Amino acid sequence: MARRWNTSHIPDLTGKQAVVTGANSGLGYVTARELARRGARVILACRDKDRGAAAVAQLHAEVPASDVEFRPLDLADLASVRAFATDLAPARLDLLINNAGVMALPHRRTADGFEMQFGTNHLGHFALTGLLLPALLATPGARVVTVSSGLHTLADVDLADLNYEHGRYRRWIAYGRSKSANLLFTHELADRLARAGADVLAVAAHPGYAATNLQTAGVRMEGRTRAERVVALGNRVLAQPAETGALPALCAATAPHMKPDAFIGPQGGLRGAPAPSFRAPWTQDDTTSDALWTASEQLTGVTYDFTAAARA
């Protein structure tokens, strides 16, 4: 990894295909744009059709030669995840950027009854990755980058209550659990890929404190206008822009010599150039990651099949 890694270090990606979830705005949009700028064909996987189409138009305006396409994907609905994977059905997939997410929402449930943050941030991406696994295994050097958060340190997963069905709901604890789940997923995926002998790299990243609409969504849903103004002010004064916040994910996706289960974030924790990031010890616990994997397969109905790696 370059000492001060930036987008100039992204190699030529001509002929590569990438899927970026939540690519209609913020970090996901910047990630998709920079991959497309280097020649990759990029699928913008977004929930809202109009916003997705607007993102494609904006991206074409910024990178006229870009090869990008919108496909509908709602990570809070497993039927949508399955439809996306079935309709896309790629023969190969070089990059899967599990970027989309929700943060500190009031208590909500997904279409399948999961707690919204765990269901969207972890289970939706777990199902998506498993359904796209054949294409990843068929592509030498493929990578799966899952975007977590420095705030994963707020809480480990609760294997006895993954969907917050007991006790008082605490939005920030729920968020921390979902982001720890992202790291446990990456840890377990990296291990299973290695045991299968697959030429696929599983890594994670986080943006630090980046100014996006993620921070204001929860308070806006509750109509808390004063809190929304405070958060928006923090974004303007303290946060780094999405342009910089997207760098860790782009680095994790493209930098050479990236190690399996790496966690890349801003060098200063909240802001700065990409560098290896601190992670809580519980996010590399083999027993917990294996148990979460088993529970995730049961909850989503998606079972990972690594046998194609053995045949490659």
C-alpha positions as CSV (number, residue, x, y, z in Angstrom):
1,M,0.0,0.0,0.0
2,A,1.4,3.4,-0.9
3,R,2.3,5.6,2.1
4,R,-0.3,8.3,1.2
5,W,-2.7,6.2,-0.9
6,N,-5.1,8.2,-3.1
7,T,-7.1,7.6,-6.3
8,S,-4.1,8.1,-8.5
9,H,-2.9,4.7,-7.2
10,I,-6.0,2.8,-8.6
11,P,-4.8,0.6,-11.5
12,D,-6.3,0.2,-14.9
13,L,-9.6,-1.7,-14.4
14,T,-10.5,-2.1,-18.0
15,G,-12.4,-5.4,-18.5
16,K,-13.3,-5.7,-14.8
17,Q,-16.8,-5.8,-13.5
18,A,-17.9,-4.3,-10.2
19,V,-21.1,-4.2,-8.1
20,V,-21.4,-1.3,-5.6
21,T,-24.4,-1.3,-3.2
22,G,-25.8,2.0,-2.2
23,A,-24.1,3.7,-5.1
24,N,-26.7,6.5,-5.7
25,S,-25.1,8.9,-3.3
26,G,-22.3,9.6,-0.8
27,L,-19.5,7.1,-0.4
28,G,-21.1,4.5,-2.7
29,Y,-21.4,7.0,-5.6
30,V,-17.8,8.2,-5.2
31,T,-16.6,4.6,-5.1
32,A,-18.6,3.7,-8.2
33,R,-17.4,6.8,-10.1
34,E,-13.7,6.2,-9.4
35,L,-13.9,2.5,-10.4
36,A,-15.7,3.6,-13.6
37,R,-13.1,6.3,-14.2
38,R,-10.4,3.5,-14.3
39,G,-12.3,1.5,-16.8
40,A,-14.4,-0.9,-14.8
41,R,-18.0,-1.7,-15.8
42,V,-19.9,-0.8,-12.6
43,I,-23.4,-1.9,-11.5
44,L,-25.0,0.7,-9.3
45,A,-27.1,-1.5,-6.9
46,C,-29.6,0.9,-5.3
47,R,-33.0,0.8,-3.7
48,D,-34.7,3.8,-5.4
49,K,-35.1,3.7,-9.1
50,D,-35.3,7.5,-9.6
51,R,-32.2,8.1,-7.5
52,G,-30.4,5.3,-9.2
53,A,-31.2,6.7,-12.6
54,A,-30.1,10.2,-11.5
55,A,-26.8,8.8,-10.2
56,V,-26.1,7.1,-13.6
57,A,-26.8,10.4,-15.4
58,Q,-24.5,12.3,-13.1
59,L,-21.8,9.7,-13.4
60,H,-22.0,9.9,-17.2
61,A,-21.7,13.6,-17.0
62,E,-18.6,13.4,-14.8
63,V,-17.0,10.4,-16.6
64,P,-18.4,10.5,-20.1
65,A,-16.8,7.3,-21.2
66,S,-18.0,5.3,-18.2
67,D,-19.8,2.0,-18.5
68,V,-22.3,2.0,-15.7
69,E,-25.8,0.6,-15.1
70,F,-28.4,0.9,-12.4
71,R,-30.0,-2.3,-11.0
72,P,-32.7,-2.2,-8.3
73,L,-31.7,-3.7,-4.9
74,D,-33.3,-3.4,-1.5
75,L,-31.1,-5.0,1.1
76,A,-34.0,-4.9,3.6
77,D,-35.9,-7.4,1.5
78,L,-34.4,-10.8,0.7
79,A,-36.8,-11.2,-2.2
80,S,-35.2,-8.2,-3.8
81,V,-31.7,-9.5,-3.0
82,R,-32.5,-12.8,-4.8
83,A,-34.1,-11.0,-7.7
84,F,-31.1,-8.8,-8.2
85,A,-28.7,-11.8,-8.1
86,T,-30.9,-13.8,-10.5
87,D,-31.4,-10.9,-13.0
88,L,-27.7,-10.0,-13.0
89,A,-26.4,-13.5,-13.1
90,P,-22.8,-12.5,-14.0
91,A,-20.5,-15.0,-15.4
92,R,-17.7,-13.2,-13.6
93,L,-17.4,-10.6,-10.9
94,D,-14.2,-8.9,-10.0
95,L,-15.4,-6.6,-7.3
96,L,-18.3,-6.7,-4.9
97,I,-18.4,-3.5,-2.7
98,N,-20.9,-4.1,0.1
99,N,-21.2,-0.4,0.9
100,A,-24.9,0.4,1.6
101,G,-26.1,0.7,5.1
102,V,-28.4,2.5,7.6
103,M,-27.3,4.1,10.9
104,A,-29.0,4.7,14.3
105,L,-32.5,4.4,13.0
106,P,-35.5,4.2,15.3
107,H,-36.7,0.7,15.8
108,R,-37.8,-0.8,12.5
109,R,-38.1,-4.2,10.9
110,T,-37.2,-5.4,7.4
111,A,-39.6,-7.0,5.0
112,D,-38.5,-10.3,6.5
113,G,-38.9,-9.3,10.1
114,F,-35.3,-8.7,11.0
115,E,-34.1,-5.7,13.1
116,M,-33.5,-3.1,10.4
117,Q,-29.8,-2.3,11.0
118,F,-28.8,-5.9,11.4
119,G,-31.0,-7.0,8.5
120,T,-29.8,-4.3,6.1
121,N,-26.1,-3.9,7.1
122,H,-25.3,-7.5,7.6
123,L,-27.9,-10.0,6.5
124,G,-28.7,-8.3,3.2
125,H,-25.1,-8.2,2.3
126,F,-24.5,-11.8,3.6
127,A,-27.2,-13.0,1.3
128,L,-26.0,-10.9,-1.7
129,T,-22.5,-12.2,-1.4
130,G,-23.5,-15.8,-1.1
131,L,-25.8,-15.5,-4.2
132,L,-23.0,-13.9,-6.2
133,L,-20.3,-16.3,-4.9
134,P,-20.3,-18.5,-8.0
135,A,-19.3,-15.4,-10.1
136,L,-16.7,-14.4,-7.6
137,L,-15.1,-17.9,-7.5
138,A,-15.0,-17.9,-11.3
139,T,-13.0,-14.7,-11.4
140,P,-9.3,-15.0,-10.4
141,G,-8.3,-12.2,-8.1
142,A,-11.9,-11.2,-7.2
143,R,-12.4,-9.1,-4.0
144,V,-15.3,-8.7,-1.6
145,V,-15.1,-5.4,0.3
146,T,-17.5,-4.9,3.2
147,V,-17.9,-1.4,4.6
148,S,-18.0,-1.4,8.4
149,S,-17.5,1.5,10.8
150,G,-15.2,2.6,13.5
151,L,-18.3,2.6,15.7
152,H,-18.3,-1.2,15.6
153,T,-16.5,-0.8,19.0
154,L,-19.9,0.2,20.5
155,A,-21.0,-3.4,20.8
156,D,-20.2,-7.0,19.9
157,V,-23.0,-9.1,18.3
158,D,-25.5,-10.7,20.7
159,L,-25.8,-14.3,19.4
160,A,-28.8,-14.9,21.7
161,D,-30.7,-11.9,20.4
162,L,-29.4,-11.0,16.9
163,N,-32.7,-9.3,15.9
164,Y,-33.2,-7.3,19.1
165,E,-36.4,-9.1,20.1
166,H,-35.7,-8.8,23.8
167,G,-34.9,-5.8,26.1
168,R,-35.0,-2.1,25.3
169,Y,-34.0,-1.2,21.8
170,R,-30.9,1.1,21.7
171,R,-30.2,2.4,18.2
172,W,-26.5,3.0,18.6
173,I,-25.9,-0.4,20.2
174,A,-27.9,-1.9,17.4
175,Y,-25.7,-0.1,14.9
176,G,-22.5,-1.2,16.6
177,R,-23.7,-4.8,16.6
178,S,-24.4,-4.6,12.8
179,K,-21.0,-3.1,12.1
180,S,-19.3,-5.8,14.3
181,A,-21.3,-8.3,12.3
182,N,-19.8,-6.9,9.1
183,L,-16.3,-7.5,10.4
184,L,-17.1,-11.0,11.7
185,F,-18.5,-11.8,8.3
186,T,-15.3,-10.7,6.6
187,H,-13.2,-12.6,9.1
188,E,-15.2,-15.8,8.5
189,L,-15.5,-15.4,4.8
190,A,-11.7,-14.9,4.5
191,D,-11.1,-18.1,6.5
192,R,-13.6,-20.1,4.4
193,L,-12.2,-18.9,1.2
194,A,-8.7,-19.8,2.3
195,R,-9.7,-23.3,3.3
196,A,-11.4,-23.7,0.0
197,G,-8.3,-22.6,-1.9
198,A,-10.2,-19.8,-3.6
199,D,-8.5,-17.0,-5.3
200,V,-10.9,-14.4,-3.8
201,L,-10.0,-11.8,-1.2
202,A,-12.3,-10.7,1.6
203,V,-11.5,-7.4,3.2
204,A,-13.2,-4.6,5.1
205,A,-13.0,-0.9,5.3
206,H,-14.5,2.1,7.1
207,P,-14.7,5.8,6.1
208,G,-14.0,7.4,9.4
209,Y,-16.2,10.4,10.0
210,A,-17.5,11.3,6.5
211,A,-20.2,13.7,5.6
212,T,-23.1,11.8,4.0
213,N,-26.8,11.6,4.5
214,L,-26.4,8.5,6.6
215,Q,-26.0,10.5,9.8
216,T,-29.2,12.5,9.4
217,A,-31.5,9.8,8.2
218,G,-32.5,8.5,11.7
219,V,-33.4,11.9,13.2
220,R,-35.1,13.0,10.0
221,M,-37.4,9.8,10.2
222,E,-38.5,11.0,13.6
223,G,-39.0,14.6,12.6
224,R,-36.3,15.8,15.1
225,T,-35.4,19.0,13.1
226,R,-33.2,20.5,15.8
227,A,-31.1,17.3,16.1
228,E,-31.0,17.1,12.3
229,R,-29.5,20.6,12.2
230,V,-26.9,19.7,14.8
231,V,-25.8,16.6,12.9
232,A,-25.7,18.6,9.7
233,L,-23.5,21.2,11.3
234,G,-21.1,18.5,12.6
235,N,-20.9,17.1,9.0
236,R,-19.9,20.5,7.7
237,V,-17.4,21.4,10.5
238,L,-15.9,18.1,11.6
239,A,-16.4,15.5,8.9
240,Q,-14.2,14.8,5.9
241,P,-16.0,14.9,2.5
242,A,-17.4,11.7,0.8
243,E,-14.5,12.1,-1.7
244,T,-12.1,11.3,1.1
245,G,-14.3,9.0,3.0
246,A,-14.5,6.6,0.0
247,L,-10.7,6.2,-0.2
248,P,-10.5,3.3,2.3
249,A,-13.0,1.2,0.4
250,L,-11.3,2.0,-2.9
251,C,-7.9,1.2,-1.4
252,A,-9.2,-2.1,0.0
253,A,-10.7,-2.9,-3.4
254,T,-7.7,-2.2,-5.6
255,A,-4.4,-1.8,-3.7
256,P,-1.9,-4.6,-4.3
257,H,-0.7,-7.0,-1.6
258,M,-3.9,-6.5,0.5
259,K,-4.1,-9.2,3.2
260,P,-7.2,-11.3,3.7
261,D,-9.4,-10.0,6.5
262,A,-7.6,-6.6,6.4
263,F,-9.5,-3.6,7.8
264,I,-8.7,-0.3,6.2
265,G,-9.7,3.1,7.5
266,P,-8.4,6.7,7.8
267,Q,-4.9,6.9,9.2
268,G,-6.2,9.2,11.9
269,G,-9.2,7.1,12.8
270,L,-11.7,9.8,11.8
271,R,-10.0,11.3,8.8
272,G,-6.8,10.9,6.8
273,A,-5.3,8.7,4.1
274,P,-6.2,5.0,4.1
275,A,-4.2,2.7,6.5
276,P,-4.7,-0.4,8.5
277,S,-7.3,0.4,11.1
278,F,-7.9,-0.6,14.7
279,R,-10.6,-3.3,15.2
280,A,-12.1,-4.7,18.4
281,P,-10.7,-8.1,19.3
282,W,-14.1,-9.7,19.3
283,T,-14.4,-9.1,15.5
284,Q,-11.7,-11.8,14.9
285,D,-13.1,-14.4,17.3
286,D,-13.4,-17.7,15.4
287,T,-16.1,-19.1,17.5
288,T,-18.3,-16.1,17.3
289,S,-17.8,-15.6,13.5
290,D,-18.6,-19.3,12.8
291,A,-21.8,-19.1,15.0
292,L,-22.9,-15.8,13.3
293,W,-22.3,-17.4,9.9
294,T,-24.4,-20.4,10.7
295,A,-27.2,-18.2,12.1
296,S,-27.0,-15.9,9.0
297,E,-27.4,-18.9,6.7
298,Q,-30.4,-20.0,8.6
299,L,-32.0,-16.6,8.7
300,T,-31.5,-15.8,5.1
301,G,-31.8,-19.2,3.6
302,V,-28.6,-18.6,1.6
303,T,-26.0,-21.4,1.9
304,Y,-22.5,-20.7,0.6
305,D,-21.1,-23.3,-1.8
306,F,-17.3,-23.2,-2.1
307,T,-16.9,-26.4,-4.1
308,A,-16.4,-24.4,-7.3
309,A,-13.1,-23.1,-5.9
310,A,-11.9,-26.7,-5.6
311,R,-12.6,-27.3,-9.3
312,A,-10.9,-24.2,-10.5
